[in-house]
Amino acid sequence: MNRMQSSRKAGLASLVGTTIEWYDFQIYGLSAAVVFSTVFFPEVSTLAGTLASFAVFALGFLARPLGGIIFGHFGDRAGRKQILLITLLLMGISTFAVGVIPSYETIGAWAPILLVAMRLLGGIALGGEWGGAVLLSVEHAPPGKRGFYGALPQVGSPAGFLLATTVFAIVTAATGDAFETWGWRIPFLLSGVLVAVGLFIRLAVPETPVFAEIREKVQHTASAPLIEVLRNHPKTVMLGIGAFAVSSGGYYVYATYMVAYGKNDLGISATTMLIGGIVFACCAIVGNLTSASVSDRIGRRPVFLTMALFTILYAFPLFWLVETEVAVLIWIAQGIGGFANGSLYGLMGSLSAEMFEPHIRYTGASLGQQVSAGLVGGTTPMIVTAMVASAGHSWPAPAWLALLAAVSLLCVLVLPETYNKPIVAVEKGDATSSEAART
């Protein structure tokens, strides 16, 4: 198998695998917004049930840093490929299991307890998945295309949401009133088939040439990658956490909170809001690939800073458009937001991989992303729901989105440009030529 064939297979495996994992993860977010408050938390008010559902949603994110640390450790020591097979399998098991958990009315408190357990397992799996998928693609990338290849696993997030939302919308329409009793289980049960497909594709991909070079030339891997990352790169890790804030938290303003806000607060039909989610995901895919391709030519920082500034300016108009309650304007608002958020998220694959040396790259890249996802991404729907309820107005939601964008903008301003940094260097400071950097 030549390099181009390996690159394409690695890119496809990363894209398909992350799409499946994000499908698994996203159907919980959609279910939390639409139905879980009545299935698992029927003893409380609609608002309290929604908050409880989002709290469990947040637990999965809080588990992601643990997954990043555990699987990052073994990914830096044993290789990228084997870890990715394990994370995909774990996510599939946890998601399928949610689909067979009895309701609160059937088994009482055990229902939300089992839901929490499966959510934690899924969070750990996704925490380990992201870093490995990015490295599988970036470390296989052909010259001058690290940004584009790094965006392929990033596309898995909106693609997974698109798949989840489409399935959710079809099942909602097909099952009608039965959706809240048994129809909601169907998207979770479909996960078993999707995971089998993902495992088949990933089994055919070789280990990355960068990791193979570490083993061949250095003949050892980091004994404690986490300690080395924290000792040698604390500033980079902190800036990485901040850089991810807008794509992590902003994504869940658009994709999860907006569904609950439109349905529960504005009285807009769930179908209208779910279609808005589909438009968001489609535009996010375009934004992912567009910004990443441009960054391969002019650098990661200028593209990121431009789109972060746009997000700050667009946050309030986004909600003004949604609050018109006109379906077409809602879909336009979500489409613009999807392109902006996708543009930011697409850059973070290559940027995160380029921040760290290969022998600690899985741990380093995972740590910043997963901590940000845990602290910001998973808590955003709950925080925004609570703030809006307290204020009696929607303004805290766009204010939160603008704040996250400002934090990310400032962090990327401090980070150095990385698109011309060598990806194959085993030791910090190796090969500095721009041409070598793109190989």
N, C-alpha and C positions, 0 to 999 in steps of 0.2 A: 504494500500500500504506500503510494507516494505522499508527499507532504500535503498537497492540495486535497487529496481524497481524505486524509486524516483530519484536516482542518474542517472540511465540510461535514464529516461524520460527527466530529466533536461538537460543532456548532448546532447540528440537528439534535444530537443527544441532549445538549444543554437546554435547548429551546423546548423540546418535547417534555423532558423531565420536569423542568420548572413550571411549564404550563399545567401539567398534571398536579404537581404539588400545590400550586396556587389555586387551581380549581378546588382541590380538597379543602384548602384553607378558606377560600372565599365563600363557599356555600354556607359555612357557619356564619360569616358576617351577614349574609343576606337573610339567613334564617333568623338570626338574632334580631334583625331590624323588622321582620315581617311577622314571624310566627312563634318564636321561642318564648316570648313573654307569657303566652297562654298555654303552651305545651308543658313547660318546665317550671314556670313561676305563676300559676293561676291564682294563688292565694293573696296576691298583692294587686295594686292598681296598675293600669297600663303603663304609666310613666315609671313606676318602681320596677315593673317587670322588664321593661326595656332597658333600664339602667342595670338590672341584675344580669340580663343577657349580655350586655356590653361589658360588664365586669368580668364575666367568664371569657368573653372575647379577648379582653385585656390580659387575662392569665396566660393565654397561649402565647402572647407576645412577650410577656415577662419571662417565659420559659425559653425563649429563643436565644438569649445570651448564653444560657447553660448549654444548649445544643451547639452553638458556635464554638464554645470552649472545648467541649468534649470531642466533637467530630473534627474541629480544627486541629487539635492535638494529634489525633491519629492520621488526619489527612496530610499533615506536615511530616509525619514519620513513616507512614505506610503507603502513601500515594492518594491521588484524588479519586480515581475510578471506583475502587472498592467501597469507599465511604459513601459515594453517591448511590450505589446500589442499596446500601443499608437504609439511608435516609428516605429514599423513595418507598421502600417496603414498609417502613414504620409509619409514614404518613398515610399510606393506603389502609393499613390495619386500623389506625385510629379513626379515620374518616368513615370507613365501612361500619365500624362499631357504633358510631353515633346514630347511624340509620336504623339500628335494631334496639336502641335503648327504649324501654317502655316509658310512657308519659308519667307525669306526676300523679295523675288520677289512678294509675295502675299500681305503682310501687312506691308512691310517696316520696320522701326525701332522698331515696336512693337514686331517683332519676337525675336531679341536678348534680349529685355527687359523682355519678358515673360520667355525666357530661363534662364536668370539670376535669376528671382524670384523663379522658380522651383528648380534651383540649390541650392539656399539659403535654401529653405524649406527642400530639401533632405539632405543638410549638417547638419542642426539642428537635423533632425531625426537620422542620423547616429551618431552624437555626443552623443546623449542620449542612443543609442542602445548598444554601445560597452561595457560600464561599467556594465550595467545591465546583459548583456548576459554572461560576464565573471563571475560575482558574482553568477548568477543562477546556473552555472555549478560548480564553485569552492566551493561554500557554500553547495552544495549537494554532493560533492565528497566523495567517500569512503576512509578509512584510507590509507595513503601512496600513493594516486593517485591524489593529487591536481594538480601537474604539468600536467599530462595527461589530466585531465578534464578541466583544464584551457586552454589547447591547442585546445580543440574542437571548441569553438567559434572563435579561431584564424584561424583554418582551414577554417572557413567560408569565409575568405578573398580570399585565392587562389582558393577555391572551387567556390566561386561566380565569380571570374575572369575566371576560367575554363569554367563554364557554359555560362558566357557572351561571351567569345571568341569563344566557339564552336557554339553557336547560331549565333553569328556575322559572322563566317566563312561560315556556311551553308546558311544563308540568302544572303551573298555577292555572293556566287557561284550560288545560285538559281535565284536571280533577275538580275544578270549581270549589264548591263548599267543602268537599272532602279533603282539600289541601291541608287544612289545619289539623285534621285527624290522622291521615296516613300519607297523603300526597307528598308532603315535605320530605319524606324518607327516601323517595326515589333518587334524587340527585346524589345523596350520600351512598346509596347502594351501587350506583353506576361507577363509583370510584374503583371498585375491584377490577373491572374490565380495563379501565384506563391505566392503572398501575401495571398490569400485566404487559400492556403494550410498551410502556416506558422502560420497564426492565429489559425487555427483548432488545430494544434499540441501544440501550446503554451497554449491554454485554458485548456488543460488537465494536466498541470504541477502545483503542489502546490507551495506555497511560500517557500523560503529557510528556513531550520531549524535554521540557524544562526540568521536571522532577526526575526523569531518567538521567539527565546530565548531573544532577546533584548526586545521585547514587554512584554514578560512574566516576566522576572527577573528584568529588569530595569524600565519597565513601562513608559518609555518616550524615545523619539528619539531626536536627535540634532535639536534644534530650528533653527540654522543657520549653516548648515554643511560647507558651503564655508568659512565662517569666521573662524570657528574652525580649518579647514584644514590649512588655510593660517597663522593663529596665532601659531599653535602648530607644523606644519610640513612644514615650508617654504623650508628648505634644501631638504627634501625628494621630494617635488614637483619639484624643479628645477632639481634635479638629475634624476627624472623620465622623465622629458621632454627631457633631453639629452640622456638618455638611449634608448628612442624610436626613436631617430633621424635616425639611420641607417635602421631600419625596416620601418619607415614611408617614408623617402625620397628615400632610396635604392629601395624600392618596385616599386616606380614610375619611377625610372631610367630603371629598367628591363621591367616593364609591360606596361608603357605608352610612355615614351620618346623614347624607343628603336624602337617601331613601327613607329613613325613619322620619326626618324632618318634613319632607314633602307629604308622606302618608299620614303621619300622626298629628302634625301641627297645622298643616295647610289643608288637609283633607283631599289631597291629590291622589288619584287612583294609583295603586301599587304598580299596575301595568305601565302607566305613563312614566313613573320614576324608574322602573326597571329598563324601559327602552332608553331613557336618559343614560342609564349605566352602560348600556350596550354602545351607545354613541361615544360616551366617554372612553371606553376601552378601545374602540376602533381608532379613535384619534390619538390615544396614548401610544398605541403601537407605531403609528406614523411618526409621532414625536420622538419616540425612542430611537428609531433607526435613522431619522433625519439628523438629529443633533449629534449622534455618535459618528455618523459619516462625516459631517462637517468638522467635528473635533479632530478627526484624523488628519485634517488639512491645516487647521488654524490653531489647534490646541483645545484642551478641555476647559480651561478657566474662562476664556471670553464667551464661550457658548453658555456655560453654566450661569455666569454672572448676568448675562442678558436675560435669560429666562427666569431667574430668581427675581430680578427687578420687575419683570412683567407680572409675575405672580403677586407681588406686593400691590401693584397698581390695579390688578384685576379682581382682587379678593371681594371687595364690596359690590362692584357691578355684577359679579357672579350671583350673589344672593338676591340682588334687586331683580335680575331676570327670572330667577326661579320663583320669586314671590309674586310675579305677575300671574302665576297659575295658568299660563298659556303654554300648552304642550310644546309647540315648535320653539318658543323662546327658551324653555327649559332645556330642550335637546341641544340648541345652539350653545347655551351657557356651558353645558356639560362637555360638549365637543371642544370648545376653546380651552376649558380647564384640562381636559384630557391631553391635548397636545402639549400644553405647558408643563404639566406634571410628568408626562412621559419623556419630554425632552430632558428634564432634570434627572429623572431616574435612570434613563438610558446611559448617561455619562458616568454614573457611579460604579458600573461594573469595571470598566478599564481603569478608572481613576483609583479605585480601591486596590486593585491588583498591582498597580504601578507604584504604590506607596511603600511596599515592603519587599525585602529580599526573598528569593524563592523558598528558602528553607524554613521561613516563618510566615510565608504569605497567606496560607490558608487561615491560620489563627489570626493574623493581623487584620486581614480584610474582613473576616467574619466578625471580629470583635466590635469594630466601629459600627458596622451595619446593624448587627443584632442588638447591641445596647441601645442604639437610637430607635430601632423598631420597638424594643421593649418599653423604653421610657416614654417615647413620643407616639409611635404608630398605634400600638395597642390601646393606649389610654385616651387617644384623641376623641373617639366617638363618645365615650363616657364623660370626659371632661367638658366637651362642647355641649352635650345634652344637658348636663347639670348647670352650666353657665347660662345657657339660653333660658332654661326653666327659671333660674333665679332672677335673671334680668327682665324676664317677661317680654323679651324682644330678641330678634335674631342676630343683632350686631356682634355679640361675642364670637360667633362662628367665623365670620370673615376676618375679624381682628386676630383671632388665633392663627388662621392661615397666613395672614400677612406677617405676623410675628415669627412664625417658623421660617418663612422665606427670608426674612431679614437676618435671622441667626445663621442660616445656611450661606447666605451671601457673604457675611462677614468672615465665616470660617474659610470659605474657598478663596477669599481675598488674601488670606494669610498663607494658605498652602502654595507650594511651588508648582509650576507647570510640570506635567509628567508625561505628556504624549511623546516626547523625544528622549525618554529615559529607557535604558536597556532593560529588557524583560528577562534576558537570559543570564545576567550577571549573578554569580553565586555570592560574591562578597560585595558589600556596599562600596561604591566608588569605582567599580570595574567599568570597562569600555564606555566612553562618554560621547563618542561620535553620534551624530544624528542618524546616520545611515545604520549603524549597528543597533541603535535604539529601536529601530522599527522592524527588527528581525525576531 
